[in-house]
């Protein structure tokens, strides 16, 4: 009997100690590997009550001497800690690490990011069932380095009952301290709304594919002191991409960091990648998730000269945009009657036009500067939102058309003609006005490099604004300046003859098409009926003028030829369309731009494609006809889980302007894709292509 009592007593004692062990805050105790004694680890739970099926834990690492271990993104050399717990654990759903703010440690010329001495990493263990005993078992792999590196495994094995944990005040206090060392998570939307505890007011980024660089700009409410910034991608496919120590420039409240990206596999493309930007300064540690765009942003280290070059390229490309083509034809026709011995006259004509272009950009800069001072909306091409400006351009293009077709000539007083003859004749005022006119027609066009230059200019100081617009003017005037410097280029044209009349007729008709296009823009202000009446009035007026100038016979011949050529063109086009073009699909069922609707649709798991456009934007039309209304993009936008949203900037819209400026954009087109995997949006390039649109939609959709 005594033996039975003794057995029962031993069993009760075992149960007591077992329950006491389960009631305590479990800990693995300090673990070490005899192959690498300078590093020890310990994992323990705080014993705090379970919330949302999550248990708080603390991973403690002690490194002796100069040994160091690594952050989640270790830099060019090193390996991030890993914990393989899934095969052997039970009742464990997830193990989430919160990474304390790291430091930089150069090792033999290699930049690494991590920790030294003692590190306390907060970890939350999510259990499947909070009422069941759980077992966390796995292998923690930790890399540690001095001038040599060692990869060490530690066996973690911890059994605990979530319902019977007893809080350990010391561990709970250490856990709270560790959490305070973790950067605060701040959403990009909170930054844009300037409502975040870290007082971050702006974040901008750019991926430079050519230089393989990431540029990040962060603005704070107070001046920066000695900031540092880290960037890393959570995409496993980009695990071999390393970011160098950034070159940081601080100007007051704005910090700019430039990272070199490299990979063992060669060049990378990070456009649209979701990255984390960790910003550290005195009394601040913030982590912001953002998506890398390819819209170039300027840096303080980037001299005004480099922006000047970008503006030159942007202005130069404007010459090949369809907006300016008719005026180039006008300029060409103006030198057809020049003899080979009149080089000086050609030079002065083209200089006059170049001055007209440059001075027009100065007037545009002054106009935008005054708007900036008044607090009004800024934007490239916003004058086309004014019906009076469009009406003036219609009148001007109609007069140019009539002049090119020889329907009228402006006769100056005899005294003025005599004065002009003594000064060399051929008034250069008309050539100057051609340059002005070309600039005005160029403003609805958004060309590569132009958006970068204009965006920088509108956010820069007054002198920088005028300097950049001067560069835009010089870039656009560059071809004409070259002819002014080398007039023999113009003299290579064939000698005057009957062909001149045909050329002038073609260019005149091109300007007439431009005139009718401008009239179509008035439909947003005067309605379709009055727009049609204006078009008929212009066409009938030109018909009557041609009859009066050349007679009915010429009019009938020209009109018949026009109908014949048009008919043949339509027949040939219809028969060969399958070889050279894809027929357009029906118009997309656009949803009006609304940021609240964007957030709601993304929360539902849908993708939102936003197109900010305007009827007067030629580049917008090209994107629409060449990409958006063509398969496979068109079919993708018709899918049930894809919402096509349009912001119409044809007429002034405060909401659309505010939306554009939230992305530091001042012109259209602007396209961006939102989705569950890209809540802050993936910005697309100014000129769209199908692959970029489809890739952005798939990336925004996520898994």
Helices and strands as residue ranges (DSSP letters): H 2-23, E 31-33, E 36-45, E 54-63, E 68-75, E 82-84, E 92-98, E 103-107, E 110-116, E 118-127, E 133-145, E 149-161, G 162-164, H 169-180, E 184-186, H 188-192, E 200-208, E 213-220, E 228-233, G 236-238, E 241-243, E 247-251, E 254-263, E 274-281, E 284-291, H 304-317, G 318-320, H 322-333, H 343-374, G 382-385, H 387-404, H 414-422, H 429-442, H 450-458, H 462-485, G 487-492, H 499-521, H 523-526, H 528-550, H 552-580, E 591-592, H 595-603, E 607-613, H 618-623, I 624-628, H 633-637, E 642-648, H 654-661, E 670-675, E 678-683, H 690-701
